[in-house]
Amino acid sequence: MTRVELHHGGASDVGLVREANEDAYLTAPPVFVVADGMGGHDAGDVASRFVVEEFEALAESGVTGGDADKAAERVAATFRRVQERISAYDAEQQDAGAIGFSAGTTAVVAVLVEQDGHARWLLANIGDSRIYRYTEGGLEQVSVDHSVVQEMIDAGSITVAEAALHPSRHVITRALGASASGEADYFLLPLPAAERLLLCSDGVSGMIDDAQIAAILAETEDPATPRTAWCPPRCGPADATTRPPS
């Protein structure tokens, strides 16, 4: 594979609304993950931790070996292991008397892989956590939200601006666990000489718009900059950025 130098950073914050942080992230080059837990304390935080644990094991196993298709299969298998662990945890809690217990989490994943001798980003998402691409001053959302409001946007029944205030804006259509579909969408992107990827939960994208995100990235060149230097009040629970410089 062409030599790629990665600079990365991550931060997580409980914010001002909830008492417990249900989100988790992983920066284990060449694997980067953000998981947004759902279901309350001892449910969402456990589900998001399962995501990080399984993808950390994937990173340690050498996921970049082989081509992008094989790497995608290994990522899909990792999602299945997470789903199995969440299902087993739900059953354990229900057997202990927690009626209706249901843990869940969204997930976005970026893995540096090889295809035809060139480095590529293999990206995957489940739920409404997002992957953005920031190149030459422009911000592009790569992932597509698995949410009710995204379906309404796609159908033309509401606008993006209306979606930000819609009462169903937090209702997602896919997730790991929580009795929902855990099927991921996958994207394979070429790796230009220099770019940045931003992986974030809706604690970021739901609080600040794309223009503000782009402005923050423009002002903060190094992704390892301490969170307090770039995170505005209530900026959100979890994010991670990677940047291969020229």
C-alpha positions as CSV (number, residue, x, y, z in Angstrom):
1,M,0.0,0.0,0.0
2,T,1.1,3.6,-0.7
3,R,2.5,5.0,2.5
4,V,-0.1,7.1,4.3
5,E,0.6,9.2,7.4
6,L,-2.5,9.6,9.6
7,H,-3.1,12.3,12.2
8,H,-6.1,11.7,14.4
9,G,-7.9,12.9,17.4
10,G,-11.1,12.2,19.3
11,A,-13.3,13.7,22.0
12,S,-16.5,12.7,23.9
13,D,-18.7,14.9,26.2
14,V,-21.9,14.1,28.0
15,G,-23.3,17.5,27.1
16,L,-25.8,19.5,29.2
17,V,-28.9,17.3,28.7
18,R,-28.1,13.8,30.0
19,E,-26.5,12.5,33.1
20,A,-24.6,9.6,31.5
21,N,-22.5,9.5,28.3
22,E,-23.8,6.7,26.2
23,D,-21.3,7.3,23.4
24,A,-18.0,5.8,22.6
25,Y,-15.3,6.2,20.0
26,L,-12.2,4.3,18.8
27,T,-9.0,5.7,17.2
28,A,-6.9,2.6,16.4
29,P,-5.3,3.3,13.0
30,P,-6.3,2.1,10.5
31,V,-9.7,1.7,12.2
32,F,-11.8,4.7,13.4
33,V,-15.3,4.3,15.0
34,V,-18.0,6.5,16.6
35,A,-20.9,4.8,18.3
36,D,-24.0,6.6,19.7
37,G,-25.6,4.4,22.4
38,M,-29.4,4.3,22.9
39,G,-31.6,3.0,25.6
40,G,-30.5,4.9,28.7
41,H,-27.7,4.2,31.3
42,D,-26.6,0.6,31.4
43,A,-28.1,0.0,27.9
44,G,-26.8,2.5,25.4
45,D,-23.4,2.8,27.0
46,V,-23.0,-0.9,27.0
47,A,-24.0,-1.3,23.4
48,S,-21.6,1.4,22.2
49,R,-18.8,-0.2,24.3
50,F,-19.5,-3.5,22.5
51,V,-18.9,-1.7,19.1
52,V,-15.6,-0.2,20.3
53,E,-14.4,-3.5,21.8
54,E,-15.2,-5.5,18.6
55,F,-13.7,-3.0,16.2
56,E,-10.6,-2.7,18.4
57,A,-10.2,-6.5,18.1
58,L,-10.6,-6.1,14.3
59,A,-7.9,-3.4,14.2
60,E,-5.5,-5.6,16.2
61,S,-6.1,-8.5,13.7
62,G,-4.8,-6.5,10.7
63,V,-8.0,-5.5,8.9
64,T,-6.0,-3.9,6.0
65,G,-4.7,-7.2,4.8
66,G,-6.2,-8.2,1.4
67,D,-8.5,-6.2,-0.8
68,A,-11.3,-3.8,0.0
69,D,-14.0,-6.5,-0.6
70,K,-12.5,-8.8,2.0
71,A,-12.1,-5.9,4.5
72,A,-15.8,-5.1,4.0
73,E,-16.7,-8.7,4.8
74,R,-14.7,-8.5,8.0
75,V,-16.4,-5.2,9.0
76,A,-19.8,-6.8,8.3
77,A,-18.8,-9.8,10.4
78,T,-17.8,-7.4,13.2
79,F,-21.2,-5.7,13.1
80,R,-22.8,-9.2,13.4
81,R,-20.7,-9.9,16.5
82,V,-21.8,-6.7,18.0
83,Q,-25.5,-7.5,17.2
84,E,-25.1,-10.9,18.8
85,R,-23.5,-9.4,22.0
86,I,-26.3,-6.8,22.3
87,S,-29.0,-9.5,21.9
88,A,-27.4,-11.7,24.5
89,Y,-27.1,-8.7,26.9
90,D,-30.7,-7.9,26.4
91,A,-31.7,-11.5,27.1
92,E,-29.6,-11.5,30.3
93,Q,-31.2,-8.3,31.6
94,Q,-34.7,-9.5,30.8
95,D,-34.1,-12.8,32.5
96,A,-33.0,-10.8,35.6
97,G,-36.3,-9.0,35.6
98,A,-35.7,-5.9,33.4
99,I,-39.0,-6.2,31.4
100,G,-38.7,-4.6,28.0
101,F,-35.0,-4.0,28.3
102,S,-33.5,-3.1,24.9
103,A,-30.0,-1.7,24.3
104,G,-29.0,-0.2,21.0
105,T,-26.4,1.9,19.2
106,T,-25.6,3.6,15.9
107,A,-22.2,3.3,14.4
108,V,-20.0,4.9,11.8
109,V,-16.7,3.3,10.8
110,A,-13.7,4.4,8.7
111,V,-11.0,1.8,7.7
112,L,-8.0,2.5,5.6
113,V,-7.8,-0.4,3.1
114,E,-6.0,-1.2,-0.2
115,Q,-7.4,-1.7,-3.6
116,D,-5.3,-2.2,-6.8
117,G,-2.2,-1.1,-4.9
118,H,-3.8,2.2,-3.7
119,A,-5.0,3.4,-0.3
120,R,-8.8,3.8,0.0
121,W,-11.2,4.7,2.7
122,L,-13.8,2.0,3.4
123,L,-16.6,3.7,5.2
124,A,-19.7,2.1,6.9
125,N,-22.7,3.6,8.8
126,I,-25.7,2.3,10.7
127,G,-28.2,4.9,12.1
128,D,-27.9,8.7,12.1
129,S,-24.3,9.1,13.2
130,R,-22.4,10.7,10.3
131,I,-19.2,10.7,8.2
132,Y,-18.1,13.9,6.7
133,R,-15.3,14.6,4.2
134,Y,-13.5,17.9,4.3
135,T,-11.3,18.7,1.3
136,E,-10.0,22.0,0.0
137,G,-12.3,24.0,2.3
138,G,-15.4,22.1,1.3
139,L,-17.5,19.8,3.6
140,E,-19.4,16.9,2.2
141,Q,-21.6,14.4,4.1
142,V,-20.7,11.0,2.8
143,S,-23.0,8.8,4.9
144,V,-26.7,8.9,4.5
145,D,-28.8,9.0,7.7
146,H,-31.0,6.0,8.5
147,S,-33.8,8.1,10.0
148,V,-37.4,8.9,9.6
149,V,-36.7,12.6,8.6
150,Q,-34.1,11.5,6.0
151,E,-36.8,9.3,4.4
152,M,-39.1,12.3,4.4
153,I,-36.4,14.5,2.9
154,D,-35.8,11.9,0.2
155,A,-39.5,11.8,-0.5
156,G,-39.6,15.6,-0.9
157,S,-42.2,16.0,1.9
158,I,-39.9,18.2,4.1
159,T,-36.8,20.2,3.6
160,V,-33.4,19.8,5.4
161,A,-34.2,22.9,7.4
162,E,-37.6,21.5,8.5
163,A,-36.0,18.2,9.4
164,A,-33.8,19.9,12.0
165,L,-36.9,20.9,14.0
166,H,-39.2,18.0,13.1
167,P,-40.6,16.1,16.2
168,S,-39.4,12.8,14.7
169,R,-35.9,14.0,14.0
170,H,-34.4,11.5,16.6
171,V,-36.3,8.5,15.3
172,I,-33.9,6.2,13.4
173,T,-34.7,3.3,11.1
174,R,-31.6,1.2,11.5
175,A,-29.4,0.4,14.5
176,L,-27.4,-2.3,16.2
177,G,-29.6,-4.0,18.7
178,A,-32.8,-2.4,19.9
179,S,-34.8,-4.8,17.7
180,A,-33.9,-2.8,14.7
181,S,-32.2,-3.6,11.4
182,G,-28.5,-3.7,11.7
183,E,-27.7,-3.6,8.0
184,A,-24.9,-1.1,7.2
185,D,-24.3,1.0,4.1
186,Y,-20.8,0.9,2.7
187,F,-18.8,3.5,0.7
188,L,-15.3,3.2,-0.8
189,L,-13.5,6.5,-1.4
190,P,-10.2,7.3,-3.1
191,L,-7.6,8.9,-0.8
192,P,-6.4,12.3,-2.2
193,A,-3.1,13.8,-1.2
194,A,-4.6,15.5,1.8
195,E,-8.1,15.4,3.3
196,R,-9.9,15.1,6.6
197,L,-12.6,12.8,7.7
198,L,-15.0,13.6,10.5
199,L,-16.9,10.9,12.3
200,C,-19.5,12.2,14.7
201,S,-22.7,11.4,16.5
202,D,-25.9,13.5,16.1
203,G,-24.7,15.2,19.3
204,V,-22.5,17.2,16.9
205,S,-24.6,17.3,13.7
206,G,-27.8,17.8,15.6
207,M,-26.5,20.8,17.5
208,I,-24.4,22.7,14.8
209,D,-25.1,22.9,11.1
210,D,-22.7,21.9,8.3
211,A,-21.5,25.5,7.8
212,Q,-20.4,25.7,11.4
213,I,-18.7,22.3,11.3
214,A,-16.8,23.4,8.2
215,A,-15.7,26.6,9.9
216,I,-14.5,24.7,13.0
217,L,-12.5,22.3,10.8
218,A,-11.0,25.2,8.9
219,E,-9.9,26.9,12.1
220,T,-8.5,23.7,13.6
221,E,-5.9,22.1,11.4
222,D,-4.6,19.5,13.8
223,P,-7.3,16.9,14.8
224,A,-5.4,16.3,18.1
225,T,-6.2,19.9,19.3
226,P,-7.8,19.7,22.7
227,R,-11.6,19.6,22.6
228,T,-12.0,22.9,24.5
229,A,-10.2,24.7,21.7
230,W,-12.8,23.8,19.1
231,C,-15.9,22.5,20.8
232,P,-18.6,25.1,21.3
233,P,-21.0,24.8,24.2
234,R,-23.1,21.6,23.9
235,C,-21.2,20.6,20.7
236,G,-22.0,16.9,21.3
237,P,-21.1,13.6,22.8
238,A,-18.6,12.0,20.4
239,D,-16.4,12.7,17.4
240,A,-13.2,11.5,15.8
241,T,-11.2,12.9,12.9
242,T,-8.5,11.5,10.8
243,R,-6.2,13.3,8.4
244,P,-3.6,11.9,6.0
245,P,-1.4,15.0,5.2
246,S,0.5,15.5,2.0
